[in-house]
Amino acid sequence: MKQAGFPLGVLLLFCVSYVTDFSLVLLIKGGALSGTDTYQSLVNKTFGFPGYLLLSILQFLYPFIVDPENFFIGRHFIIVLSTVAFTLPLSLYRDVAKLGKISLTSTVLTTLILGIVMTRVISLGPHIPKTEDAWVFAKPSAIQAIGVMSFAFICHHNCFLVYGSLEEPTVAKWSCIIHVSTLVSVFISILFATCGYLTFTGFTQGDLFENYCRNDDLVTFGRFCYGVTVLLTYPIECFVTREVIANVFFGGNLSSVFHTIVTVVIITAATLVSLLIDCLGIVLELSGVLCAAPLIFIIPSACYLKLSEEPRTHSDKIMSCVMLPIGAVVMVVGFVMAVTNPQDCTHGQEMFYCFPDNVSLTSISVSHFQLTTPFSVLNLSIFQ
């Protein structure tokens, strides 16, 4: 919302969700037309080894393009501990269906986090100054926003795994599941985006939790819930990355020993990346434009256009012809803009409005943003 402009951001979110819904169904249709049951085999059947190699690289990279003085409460120690204790054991599962209950737990926690964000828009929002351009219709960085939204909705890299886990996998049943799932997802995304932006407007960070003050106990609980959802969700991403390695280097099959070794290597590499990077915004942008955009917009459309024998006027073909060039523009222009105009990042520092008695910060903010709300009201009573 901050990048695109609030009204345009809402429209783009609905557009990206619609494209996601369409392309997920398109992938399974492409699989049915080509007689394949994985994303990689579909692209291999359609575009040969070059396409297969490109898709493998995108699927492999996607999960990766993701301090207090006391060491034992620092982010590095907590990341390593939670990875070893939770993420690694869950990632060692061979059957993605076994993670179904875990995914349900993640969904429940997401609902709790949403409730916290909605609560704070009422109790905290009126005390946060609004930026001058908070309500403009559109902003030049809207393409970057599409990349972030694409990242939020991307699940194409594991859709064949989920499709194969259904008791009776059919295109009709898959379409119904995707329609409902996408509708719920866009509803949750709209609430998160709207409540977060209404609270902080132009001060919104790539990681919304960076906007809240550290003495807010309710939000601290929300951060904990969010951390748990990441721990429970990442093993599904690990499934895809491991499958890519198995298909490319081991002919699609991994022994128990190599299964463990490959999983440990993947988790270790991803953990090292997370230890080195503390800005979520640039991760969302780059992963969105470089990996999510081609996986959502370009590859499903290209596969369907080449495999389908429907007439050119068929609605699926028309939509595919529209999606493909849009995806290419988002990928190229979005990458250039993400590099030249990255999002702001606090690097773990608290926002200025968390220090109501800091005169220098207050003066700077007033001169630049014409603040009208006195900072003295931002005391602990707001967060009780």
Helices and strands as residue ranges (DSSP letters): H 6-34, H 39-61, G 71-73, H 75-82, I 83-87, H 88-91, G 96-99, H 100-123, G 125-127, H 142-153, G 156-158, H 159-165, H 171-200, G 201-203, G 208-211, H 217-249, H 256-276, H 280-287, I 288-292, H 293-293, I 294-298, H 299-307, H 315-340, G 352-354, H 359-369, G 375-377, G 380-383
